[in-house]
Amino acid sequence: MAIFLTKESKVLVQGMTGAEGMRHTRRMLAAGTAVVGGVNPRKAGGRADLDGTTVPVFGSVREGIEATGADVSVVFVPPRFARAAVTEAADAGIGLAVVITEGIPVHDAVAFTAYAKERGTRIIGPNCPGLISPGQSNAGIIPADIAPKPGRIGLVSKSGTLTYQLMYELREIGFSSAVGIGGDPVVGTSHIDCLAAFEDDPDTELVVLIGEIGGDAEERAAAYAAERVTKPVIGYIAGFTAPEGRTMGHAGAIVSGSSGTAEGKRKALEAAGVRVGSTPSETARLVLEQLAPTADVTHTR
């Protein structure tokens, strides 16, 4: 099994005919994703040849759903068009919208995440790498070759780069699903949402939770894990070495006084029974120790 994205998922790509859309659609197809169409009103009725795979282009998300039965949209449109694109997908009844676009104004993100939730559309992102269920489907920009096989680990992360690193370091065990939720101040799917889904997934034995400085999402996730999650959770917080008083990385990585610090998040997670690594490689070693105490972990160094 997997969470949110499976081999049955049918994917539309909003903005597929742009440079980034075309490049990453090729990568999704190569990973086995069922990309059933692109969306571009100006190129409706056309077809795109992507390394031998022909993908139709529809004038709207609704048209694409009616023609293909698509239930997932991956959004590659520029920031100023993102709100309209997500609103269109939600109005058409898409079940999952993966918003890769970065630089979306906060007020737009607030509007479209609330709008989508009212209509039953789950948002991953914005400003995220997407999600992958190895061996099944890949929606977004996560390189499929860093974790080529399905496995026992579920991963939820604010950071795209750390998603890639942990997937690579734990590639010998593999992943049920890895979800990059994005690090903006407003995101559609939270650590808690993913923890709940992984808790219910029988093929996930352990969850890796990657957070970063700023906000209180990790503290809230820690409280949830303490009350609701029975599976082991291993954590890592990016930003222990961030200079005091300076905004680093994602737009959501804003520390106010003692709130949102890496140390505060670590303490909250550890109080909830979550083991927290001090580096990504140490985090990978903690996972290996939890799942296979006798495993050789030298490859993570």
C-alpha positions in Angstrom: 0.0 0.0 0.0 0.9 3.7 0.0 -0.6 7.0 1.1 -2.3 9.5 -1.1 -0.7 8.2 -4.3 -0.8 4.6 -5.7 -0.3 2.7 -9.0 -4.0 3.3 -9.8 -3.6 7.1 -9.6 -4.1 8.9 -12.9 -2.2 12.2 -13.2 -2.9 15.4 -15.1 -0.1 18.0 -15.4 -1.2 21.6 -15.3 1.5 23.5 -17.1 2.8 20.4 -18.8 3.8 22.2 -22.0 6.1 24.6 -20.3 9.8 23.8 -20.0 9.7 22.6 -16.4 6.4 20.8 -16.9 7.8 18.9 -19.9 11.0 18.0 -18.2 9.4 16.6 -15.1 6.6 14.9 -16.9 9.2 12.9 -18.7 10.7 11.9 -15.4 7.3 11.0 -14.0 6.6 8.8 -17.0 10.0 7.2 -16.7 9.2 6.3 -13.1 6.0 4.5 -14.2 3.5 7.3 -13.3 0.2 7.1 -15.2 0.4 10.6 -16.7 -2.9 10.7 -18.7 -2.8 14.3 -19.9 -1.6 17.9 -19.7 -3.7 21.0 -19.3 -3.2 24.2 -21.3 -6.2 26.2 -22.7 -4.1 27.6 -25.5 -3.0 24.2 -26.7 -6.2 22.2 -26.2 -6.6 19.4 -28.6 -2.9 19.0 -29.1 -0.6 16.1 -28.2 2.9 16.1 -26.7 5.4 13.5 -27.7 7.5 12.7 -24.6 10.3 10.3 -25.4 8.0 8.1 -27.3 4.9 8.5 -25.1 2.1 10.6 -26.6 0.2 12.6 -24.0 -3.0 14.6 -24.9 -3.4 18.2 -23.9 -6.8 19.3 -22.6 -8.2 22.8 -22.4 -9.3 22.4 -18.7 -8.9 20.1 -15.8 -12.6 19.2 -16.0 -12.2 18.2 -19.6 -9.1 16.1 -18.7 -11.0 14.3 -15.9 -14.0 13.6 -18.1 -11.8 12.1 -20.9 -9.4 10.1 -18.7 -10.7 9.6 -15.2 -7.8 11.5 -13.7 -7.8 11.9 -9.9 -4.4 13.7 -9.4 -3.1 17.0 -10.7 0.5 18.2 -10.6 0.7 22.0 -10.8 3.7 23.6 -12.6 2.2 27.0 -13.4 3.9 30.3 -12.6 3.1 31.8 -9.1 0.6 34.4 -10.4 -1.5 31.7 -12.0 -1.3 29.1 -9.2 -4.4 30.2 -7.3 -6.5 30.0 -10.4 -5.0 26.6 -11.4 -5.7 25.1 -8.0 -9.2 26.6 -7.8 -9.9 25.1 -11.3 -8.7 21.7 -10.2 -10.8 21.8 -7.0 -13.9 22.9 -8.9 -13.4 20.0 -11.3 -13.4 17.5 -8.4 -9.7 16.4 -8.5 -8.9 14.4 -5.4 -5.2 15.4 -5.0 -3.4 18.5 -6.3 0.4 18.6 -5.9 1.5 22.2 -6.1 5.2 22.4 -7.1 5.3 26.1 -7.7 7.3 28.2 -5.3 7.0 32.0 -4.7 3.2 31.9 -4.4 1.9 34.9 -2.3 0.8 33.8 1.1 -2.7 35.3 0.7 -3.1 33.2 -2.5 -2.0 30.0 -0.6 -4.4 30.7 2.2 -7.2 31.2 -0.2 -6.7 28.1 -2.4 -5.9 25.7 0.4 -9.1 26.7 2.2 -11.1 26.5 -1.0 -9.7 23.1 -1.9 -10.4 21.7 1.6 -14.1 22.8 1.3 -14.4 20.8 -1.9 -12.6 17.7 -0.7 -9.4 18.2 -2.6 -6.1 17.4 -0.8 -3.3 19.9 -1.5 0.4 18.8 -1.3 2.5 21.9 -1.1 2.9 24.6 -2.3 6.6 25.0 -2.9 7.2 21.3 -2.5 8.9 18.4 -4.3 5.7 16.3 -4.4 5.4 12.7 -3.3 6.4 9.3 -4.4 5.3 5.8 -3.7 8.3 3.8 -5.1 7.3 1.1 -7.6 3.9 2.7 -8.0 3.8 6.4 -8.9 5.7 9.6 -8.6 3.9 13.0 -8.7 6.3 15.9 -8.7 10.0 16.4 -9.0 11.5 13.7 -6.6 14.2 11.8 -8.5 12.8 8.3 -8.7 16.2 6.7 -8.9 17.3 7.6 -5.3 14.8 5.1 -3.8 14.2 2.5 -6.5 12.2 0.0 -4.5 9.2 0.0 -2.1 9.8 -0.7 1.5 8.8 -0.2 5.1 9.5 3.4 5.8 7.1 6.4 5.5 8.7 9.8 5.2 7.2 13.3 5.7 9.4 16.3 5.2 9.3 20.1 4.9 12.6 20.0 2.9 13.0 18.7 -0.6 16.8 18.3 -0.3 16.5 16.4 2.9 13.8 14.2 1.4 16.2 13.2 -1.3 19.1 12.6 1.2 17.2 10.4 3.6 15.6 8.4 0.8 19.1 7.8 -0.6 20.7 6.9 2.7 17.8 4.5 3.5 17.5 3.1 0.0 18.4 -0.5 1.0 15.2 -0.7 3.1 12.9 1.3 0.9 9.8 3.4 1.4 6.1 2.9 1.4 5.6 6.6 0.5 7.7 9.8 0.8 5.8 13.1 1.0 7.4 16.5 0.6 4.8 18.8 2.2 6.7 22.1 1.5 8.2 24.6 3.9 6.0 27.7 3.2 4.0 29.3 6.1 0.8 27.8 4.6 0.7 24.3 3.3 -2.3 22.1 2.4 -1.1 18.8 4.0 0.7 18.8 7.4 3.0 16.5 9.3 0.0 15.4 11.3 -2.0 14.5 8.2 0.9 12.3 7.1 1.4 10.8 10.5 -2.3 9.8 10.6 -2.1 8.3 7.1 1.1 6.3 7.8 -0.4 5.1 11.1 -3.3 3.6 9.1 -1.0 2.1 6.4 -0.3 -1.6 7.1 2.9 -1.5 5.0 4.5 1.3 6.9 6.5 0.1 9.9 8.3 3.4 10.9 7.9 7.1 10.1 10.7 9.6 9.4 9.6 13.1 10.2 11.8 15.9 8.9 11.1 19.5 10.1 13.0 22.7 10.2 13.2 25.9 12.3 10.2 28.3 12.3 6.6 27.9 13.2 5.1 25.2 15.5 4.2 22.4 13.1 6.7 20.0 14.6 5.6 20.7 18.1 2.0 20.0 17.1 3.1 16.9 15.3 4.9 15.7 18.5 1.8 16.2 20.6 -0.2 14.2 18.0 2.4 11.4 17.8 2.4 11.1 21.6 -1.4 10.6 21.6 -2.2 8.8 18.4 0.8 7.2 16.7 1.8 3.6 17.8 4.5 3.1 15.2 8.1 4.3 15.8 8.9 7.8 14.7 12.4 9.1 14.0 12.9 12.8 13.6 15.4 15.4 12.3 15.1 19.2 12.5 17.1 21.3 10.0 18.5 24.5 11.4 20.5 23.8 14.5 23.4 25.8 13.1 21.2 28.7 11.8 22.5 32.1 13.0 20.3 33.6 15.7 17.8 36.2 14.4 18.3 35.3 10.7 15.6 33.9 8.4 17.0 30.8 6.6 15.8 28.6 3.8 12.0 28.3 3.3 9.6 31.2 3.8 8.2 29.4 6.8 11.5 29.1 8.6 11.0 32.2 10.7 12.0 32.1 14.4 10.4 34.5 16.8 12.2 34.7 20.2 12.4 31.2 21.6 9.5 30.0 19.4 10.3 27.8 16.5 13.9 27.0 17.4 15.5 23.7 16.4 16.3 22.9 20.1 12.7 23.6 21.1 11.4 21.3 18.4 13.9 18.6 19.3 12.8 18.7 23.0 9.1 18.5 22.0 9.7 15.5 19.8 11.9 13.7 22.3 9.3 14.3 25.0 6.8 12.5 22.8 9.1 9.5 22.5 10.6 10.4 19.1 14.3 9.8 18.7 15.9 12.8 16.9 19.1 12.7 14.9 21.6 15.6 15.1 22.5 15.1 11.4 20.7 13.5 8.4 23.2 10.6 8.5 22.7 10.1 12.2 18.9 10.1 11.6 19.4 7.4 9.0 21.4 5.3 11.5 18.7 5.7 14.1 16.1 4.3 11.5 18.4 1.3 10.7 18.9 0.6 14.4 15.1 0.7 15.0 14.2 -1.6 12.1 17.2 -3.9 12.0 19.5 -3.7 15.1 22.1 -5.9 13.5 22.2 -4.1 10.1 25.5 -2.7 8.7 25.0 1.1 8.8 28.4 2.1 7.6 27.0 3.2 4.2 25.2 6.2 5.9 28.5 7.7 7.0 
